[in-house]
């Protein structure tokens, strides 16, 4: 079964972190001056799951959360968004669910992330062995889960399980320098994950980092796309994206909006692109719909709560008849 046919099943098993987001309220309030915050689901993989479910797909998250109020908050919010959490394990001890404190503004934006002793790094071989891979169409993993052990080895093991069950691997590079022991380790591990994946999504800086030279990011994306059947999406921010597939290069633009904050765009982009492929759109159209989802998300407070439903997406596209020309 081809990559696109597998995505068309619209059932995804997603590996990575769930976290708690606190964002200053009302919008444009600086975090250090806020007297109140809103709370919701965060973490790149959990956000992708929420985005997929809000757009009508099915997603199960594989991760660990702390056995405390913050971890239970994440479980409750996963349920709110319709995410399957049967593979989310609560763990005791000193491990803690990630916390992000940020604000809904673009000028001097601040995002303070607490990741010391992160619980999501405690995913084990036993956790990934327990997944019913046959029940899904594709596997998604974000690069953050590869930053430490035991989750790094467990996630590579999950990739092997996915392949043995005929599931393609979708890899969101999601490079967060603060999570890694060194840039050298990160470059080596992320490159290994890229070569083991069927679809790779990242921005220009992430591909440049994998290449060892930020000026060589586009060439790195091209090299990765040389493998038959692989799709590589190279995001260029305001410059749109280039999708590499079957020897073709498909440039696409963006839908400009007045951004309220810069976070959540990449997670919403991936969820929107995959949902559009599942709905039968061709690759270029699917990437554009992913870009529209990203634009919607950055124009609203929060990450998971800002991601669109199908009605939101249709209304947005009706108000924005065409994207920029790349």
C-alpha positions as CSV (number, residue, x, y, z in Angstrom):
1,X,0.0,0.0,0.0
2,X,1.4,3.4,-0.9
3,X,2.0,6.2,1.6
4,X,-1.0,8.3,0.4
5,X,-3.3,5.2,0.5
6,X,-2.2,4.6,4.1
7,X,-2.7,8.2,5.1
8,X,-6.2,8.0,3.5
9,X,-7.2,5.6,6.3
10,X,-7.2,8.7,8.5
11,X,-6.2,6.7,11.6
12,X,-2.9,7.6,13.2
13,X,-0.8,6.4,16.1
14,X,1.3,9.3,17.3
15,X,4.5,9.2,19.4
16,X,5.7,12.2,21.5
17,X,4.8,14.5,24.3
18,X,1.7,15.9,25.8
19,X,2.1,18.9,28.0
20,X,0.2,21.6,29.8
21,X,0.0,25.1,28.3
22,X,-0.6,28.3,30.3
23,X,-1.1,31.4,28.2
24,X,-1.6,34.9,29.5
25,X,-5.1,36.3,29.3
26,X,-6.3,38.5,27.7
27,X,-4.3,38.5,24.5
28,X,-1.3,40.9,24.2
29,X,-0.7,40.7,28.0
30,X,2.9,40.0,28.8
31,X,3.3,36.8,31.0
32,X,5.2,38.6,33.8
33,X,2.4,41.2,34.0
34,X,-0.6,38.8,33.8
35,X,-3.0,38.3,36.6
36,X,-4.7,35.4,35.0
37,X,-3.8,32.6,32.5
38,X,-5.8,30.2,30.4
39,X,-4.8,26.5,30.5
40,X,-5.1,23.9,27.8
41,X,-3.4,20.9,26.1
42,X,0.1,21.4,24.7
43,X,3.1,19.5,23.5
44,X,3.8,19.0,19.8
45,X,2.5,15.4,19.4
46,X,-0.6,16.0,21.5
47,X,-1.3,19.1,19.5
48,X,-1.1,17.1,16.2
49,X,-3.5,14.5,17.7
50,X,-5.9,17.3,18.6
51,X,-5.7,18.9,15.2
52,X,-6.3,15.6,13.4
53,X,-9.3,14.8,15.6
54,X,-10.8,18.2,15.3
55,X,-10.6,17.8,11.5
56,X,-12.5,14.5,11.6
57,X,-9.6,12.0,11.8
58,X,-8.7,9.5,14.5
59,X,-5.5,9.7,16.5
60,X,-4.0,7.7,19.5
61,X,-1.2,9.2,21.5
62,X,1.7,7.1,22.9
63,X,3.5,8.9,25.7
64,X,3.9,9.1,29.5
65,X,2.6,11.8,31.8
66,X,3.2,12.4,35.5
67,X,0.8,10.8,38.0
68,X,-0.3,14.1,39.4
69,X,-2.8,16.9,38.7
70,X,-0.9,18.2,35.6
71,X,-0.8,14.7,34.1
72,X,-4.4,14.1,34.8
73,X,-5.2,17.6,33.3
74,X,-3.6,16.4,30.0
75,X,-5.5,13.2,30.0
76,X,-8.8,15.1,30.5
77,X,-7.9,17.5,27.7
78,X,-7.0,14.6,25.4
79,X,-10.4,13.2,26.0
80,X,-12.0,16.6,25.4
81,X,-10.5,16.6,21.9
82,X,-11.4,13.0,21.2
83,X,-7.8,11.7,21.3
84,X,-7.4,8.0,22.1
85,X,-5.3,7.9,25.3
86,X,-5.2,4.2,26.0
87,X,-1.4,4.2,25.3
88,X,-0.7,7.1,27.7
89,X,0.9,5.8,30.9
90,X,0.9,7.7,34.1
91,X,4.2,7.4,36.0
92,X,5.2,8.3,39.6
93,X,8.4,9.5,41.1
94,X,10.1,12.8,40.2
95,X,9.2,12.8,36.5
96,X,7.0,15.7,35.5
97,X,4.6,16.6,32.7
98,X,6.0,19.4,30.5
99,X,4.7,22.9,31.2
100,X,4.8,25.9,28.8
101,X,4.1,29.4,29.9
102,X,3.6,31.9,27.0
103,X,1.7,34.9,25.8
104,X,-0.6,35.7,22.9
105,X,1.5,38.4,21.2
106,X,4.2,38.5,18.5
107,X,6.3,41.4,19.7
108,X,9.0,40.2,22.1
109,X,7.2,36.9,22.4
110,X,8.2,34.7,25.4
111,X,7.7,31.0,25.8
112,X,9.1,29.5,29.0
113,X,9.2,25.8,28.9
114,X,9.8,23.5,31.9
115,X,11.2,20.2,30.8
116,X,13.4,19.1,33.8
117,X,12.8,15.4,34.4
118,X,10.3,15.3,31.6
119,X,7.9,12.4,31.9
120,X,7.5,11.8,28.2
121,X,11.1,10.7,27.9
122,X,10.2,7.7,30.0
123,X,8.4,5.8,27.2
124,X,9.8,2.3,27.2
125,X,10.0,-0.7,24.8
126,X,7.1,-2.2,26.8
127,X,5.0,0.8,26.0
128,X,5.6,0.7,22.3
129,X,5.3,-3.1,22.2
130,X,1.8,-2.8,23.6
131,X,0.4,-0.8,20.7
132,X,-2.0,-2.5,18.2
133,X,-0.3,-1.2,15.1
134,X,-2.7,-3.1,12.8
135,X,-5.5,-0.7,13.9
136,X,-3.9,2.3,12.3
137,X,-3.0,3.6,8.8
138,X,0.2,5.4,9.6
139,X,2.6,6.3,12.4
140,X,3.6,9.9,13.3
141,X,6.5,10.8,15.5
142,X,8.0,14.2,16.5
143,X,11.7,14.6,16.8
144,X,11.5,15.8,20.4
145,X,10.8,12.3,21.7
146,X,14.2,11.2,20.3
147,X,16.1,13.6,22.4
148,X,16.7,11.3,25.4
149,X,16.6,7.7,26.6
150,X,14.6,5.5,27.0
151,X,12.1,7.1,24.7
152,X,14.7,7.4,21.8
153,X,15.3,3.7,21.6
154,X,11.7,2.9,22.2
155,X,10.6,5.2,19.3
156,X,13.1,3.7,16.9
157,X,11.7,0.3,18.0
158,X,8.2,1.6,17.3
159,X,9.3,2.5,13.8
160,X,10.4,-1.1,13.2
161,X,7.0,-2.3,14.5
162,X,5.2,0.1,12.2
163,X,7.1,-1.2,9.2
164,X,6.5,-4.8,10.1
165,X,2.7,-4.0,10.1
166,X,2.9,-2.1,6.8
167,X,2.5,1.4,8.4
168,X,4.5,4.2,6.9
169,X,6.4,6.5,9.3
170,X,5.7,10.3,9.2
171,X,8.5,12.3,10.8
172,X,8.0,15.9,12.0
173,X,11.6,17.0,12.7
174,X,10.5,19.3,15.5
175,X,14.1,20.2,16.6
176,X,14.1,21.8,20.1
177,X,17.8,22.5,21.1
178,X,17.1,22.7,24.8
179,X,16.0,19.0,24.9
180,X,19.2,17.6,23.5
181,X,22.5,16.8,25.2
182,X,24.5,18.3,22.2
183,X,23.9,19.5,18.6
184,X,26.1,16.7,17.4
185,X,23.9,14.0,19.0
186,X,20.8,15.7,17.7
187,X,22.0,15.9,14.1
188,X,23.0,12.3,14.1
189,X,19.8,11.0,15.7
190,X,17.4,13.2,13.6
191,X,19.2,12.2,10.4
192,X,18.9,8.6,11.3
193,X,15.1,9.1,11.9
194,X,14.8,10.9,8.6
195,X,16.3,8.1,6.6
196,X,14.0,5.6,8.3
197,X,10.8,7.6,7.5
198,X,8.4,7.7,4.5
199,X,7.3,11.3,5.0
200,X,9.5,14.1,6.5
201,X,8.2,17.5,7.4
202,X,10.4,20.3,8.7
203,X,11.4,24.0,8.3
204,X,14.4,25.4,6.5
205,X,16.4,25.7,9.8
206,X,15.7,22.1,10.8
207,X,16.8,20.6,7.4
208,X,19.8,22.9,7.5
209,X,20.7,21.6,11.0
210,X,20.4,18.0,9.8
211,X,22.7,18.9,6.9
212,X,25.3,20.4,9.2
213,X,25.0,23.7,7.3
214,X,22.0,26.0,7.4
215,X,22.7,27.0,3.8
216,X,22.3,23.4,2.7
217,X,18.9,22.6,4.1
218,X,17.1,22.6,0.7
219,X,19.8,20.3,-0.7
220,X,19.3,18.0,2.3
221,X,15.5,17.9,1.6
222,X,16.2,17.0,-2.0
223,X,18.6,14.2,-1.1
224,X,16.1,12.7,1.4
225,X,13.4,12.8,-1.3
226,X,15.5,10.7,-3.7
227,X,14.2,7.6,-2.1
228,X,11.3,6.2,-4.1
229,X,7.9,6.8,-2.6
230,X,9.1,9.2,0.0
231,X,7.5,12.7,0.5
232,X,9.5,15.6,1.9
233,X,7.9,18.9,2.9
234,X,10.3,21.8,3.3
235,X,8.7,24.7,5.0
236,X,10.0,28.2,4.4
237,X,7.9,30.3,6.7
238,X,6.6,33.4,4.9
239,X,8.1,31.9,1.7
240,X,5.6,29.0,1.7
241,X,6.8,25.4,1.2
242,X,8.3,23.1,-1.3
243,X,7.0,19.5,-1.5
244,X,9.2,16.9,-3.0
245,X,7.5,13.7,-4.3
246,X,8.2,11.3,-7.2
247,X,10.9,13.5,-8.6
248,X,8.7,16.6,-8.7
249,X,9.0,19.9,-6.7
250,X,5.7,21.5,-5.8
251,X,6.0,25.1,-4.5
252,X,3.0,26.4,-2.5
253,X,2.3,29.7,-0.8
254,X,0.7,30.8,2.5
255,X,-2.4,32.5,3.6
256,X,-1.2,35.8,5.3
257,X,-3.0,36.7,8.5
258,X,-2.3,39.0,11.4
259,X,-0.7,36.6,13.8
260,X,-1.6,36.7,17.5
261,X,1.4,34.5,18.5
262,X,4.0,32.3,16.7
263,X,3.4,28.9,18.3
264,X,1.2,26.0,17.1
265,X,1.6,26.6,13.4
266,X,3.7,23.6,12.6
267,X,1.5,21.1,14.5
268,X,-1.6,22.5,12.8
269,X,0.1,22.4,9.4
270,X,0.9,18.7,9.7
271,X,-2.6,17.8,11.0
272,X,-4.2,19.9,8.2
273,X,-2.0,18.5,5.5
274,X,-2.6,14.8,6.5
275,X,-6.4,15.4,6.9
276,X,-6.5,16.9,3.5
277,X,-4.7,14.0,1.9
278,X,-7.1,11.6,3.7
279,X,-10.0,13.6,2.2
280,X,-8.7,13.0,-1.3
281,X,-6.9,16.3,-2.1
282,X,-3.8,16.2,-4.2
283,X,-0.5,17.0,-2.6
284,X,-0.3,20.6,-3.5
285,X,-3.8,21.3,-2.4
286,X,-3.3,19.3,0.8
287,X,-0.2,21.4,1.7
288,X,-2.2,24.6,1.0
289,X,-4.9,23.4,3.3
290,X,-2.3,22.7,5.9
291,X,-1.0,26.2,5.5
292,X,-4.5,27.6,6.0
293,X,-4.8,25.6,9.2
294,X,-1.5,27.0,10.4
295,X,-2.7,30.6,9.7
296,X,-5.9,30.0,11.6
297,X,-4.0,28.6,14.6
298,X,-1.5,31.5,14.9
299,X,-4.4,34.0,14.8
300,X,-6.0,32.6,17.9
301,X,-4.9,32.1,21.5
302,X,-3.5,28.8,22.6
303,X,-2.4,25.8,20.4
304,X,-4.8,22.9,20.6
305,X,-7.9,25.1,21.2
306,X,-6.8,27.3,18.3
307,X,-6.7,24.5,15.7
308,X,-9.6,24.6,13.2
309,X,-12.6,22.3,12.7
310,X,-13.7,21.6,9.1
311,X,-16.3,24.4,9.3
312,X,-13.6,26.8,10.6
313,X,-11.3,25.8,7.7
314,X,-14.1,26.2,5.0
315,X,-15.0,29.6,6.4
316,X,-11.4,30.7,6.4
317,X,-10.8,29.5,2.8
318,X,-14.0,31.3,1.7
319,X,-12.7,34.6,3.1
320,X,-9.2,34.0,1.6
321,X,-9.8,33.1,-2.1
322,X,-6.1,32.5,-2.9
323,X,-2.7,32.0,-1.2
324,X,0.4,34.0,-1.9
325,X,2.4,33.0,-5.0
326,X,5.6,31.2,-3.9
